[in-house]
Amino acid sequence: MAHKRLAMVTIGQAPRLDMVPDLRAGLGEAKVEMVEFGALDDLSDAEIDALAPKDGRARLVSRLRDGREVALAKDQVEARLRNLIGGLDEQDFDAIVLLCTGHFEGMTLRTPLIESQIVVDETVAALAGSIGGLGILVPHREQFDSFHPIATPGHPVRFSHASPYGAGRFDEAGRELAETDLIVMHCMGYSEAMRREVAAASGRPVLLARQIVGGAIREFAESQDAGPLRAGA
């Protein structure tokens, strides 16, 4: 099996010690080198503060290198992200993995791009015919109104929030989504321990974005042909 070299891209700062080791552990015997990059890697605290969302602008949430949570204006971080990924596209990677489930407009690259948002949403859409209400868990309440639609026509969507980087409230969020048929923890920062807490509180099946994306990475890593892959993240 050929050795694969993957660029792991976070909208926060690298390394993501809370996430990438889990993804690497899920690869089994696949021979993979993961090189981490962050859209905020070269910024000072003051420069990061300037990227905070204002006036109701769409926000994304990520993690800094020291473990702090950071809220970012989506349009500003997307510009930095495109510059970063554009540079990585010129390097010798077998694939670029975008470790964020926020919605970004399509990027035209020569390197295969695994977009977490597409991987997760297409998995949910594939289950749409067998579910009724869908529960979506995101880090902050302010993200409800700007959340991108998921293709589950005819199925009501209910939201709750719990930050993976701060005080939990996973038990409360699980209870708030207990009337749904399937819960999606729609942020790569959520861990398996957090998923178990939501599942216990809700009594419902819970999908974890990190595990779904990890499966796509594993399939790519085990493939003999490193052809294009857009999960259809």
Buried (B, 14 or more C-beta within 10 A) or exposed (E): EEEBBBBBBBBBBBBBEBBBEBBBEBBEEBEBEBBBBBBBBEBEEEEBEEBEBEEEBBBBBBBBBEEBBBBBBBEBBBEBBBEBBEEBBEEEBBBBBBBBBBBBEEBEBEBBBBBBBBBBBBBBBEBBEEBEBBBBBBBBEBBBEBBEEBEBEEBEBBBBBBBBBEEEBBBBBBBBBBEBBBBBBBBBBBBEEBBBBBBEBBEBBBBBBBBBBBBBBBEBBBBEEBEEBBBEB
